C-alpha cells in the first residue's frame, strides 16, 4: 500500500463513524490471524511434502 493511500485511509477513518470503523478494524484483525494460521499450515504441508526448503546460497 502506498504512503498516500495509507494517509487517505487514516483521514477517512478519523472523519467516519468510529463504532462502524472499529467493526472493520476488528474484522481485519480477525482476518490477519486466520491468514497467519493458514500460511503456517501451508508451510508445514509444503515442508512435509518437499523436505526442508533450500536457500539461494545452497
N, C-alpha and C positions, 0 to 999 in steps of 0.2 A: 504494500500500500504506500502510495506516495505521501510525502510530508504534507503537501497541500490538501490531499484528501482527508488525512487524519485531522487536520486543523478544521476543515469544514464539518466533519462528523462531530467533533467535540463542540463546535459552536452550535450546531443543531441540537445536540444533547442538552446544552445549557439553556436553550430557548424553549425546549419542549416540556411536555407533561412528564415530570420526573417519575411518578409512580409507574407510568406505562413504559418509560425508557428503562427503568430498573428491571422491569419484567424482561425486556430484551437482553439486558446485561446478564441477568441470571440464566436465561436460556443459553446465551453464548458461552457462559462458564460451564454449563452442563455439557454442551456440545464438545468443548475442549477436553473434558475428562473422558467422554465417550471415545473421541478420536485418539486420545493418548492410549487408552486401553486397547483399541483396535490395532493401532500401529505396533504396540508391544507384542500382541498376539501374532500379528502377521510376521514380525521379525523372528519370533520363536519358531513358527512353522517353516519359514524360509531357511533358518539355520538347521533345523532337523532334516529338511529335505536336501539341502545343498552342502551341509557341513559349514564349518566356520568360514566367514567371508574373508577374502584376501584383500589386503590393502594395495594401493597402487605400487608401492615400493616392492612388494613381494612379487 
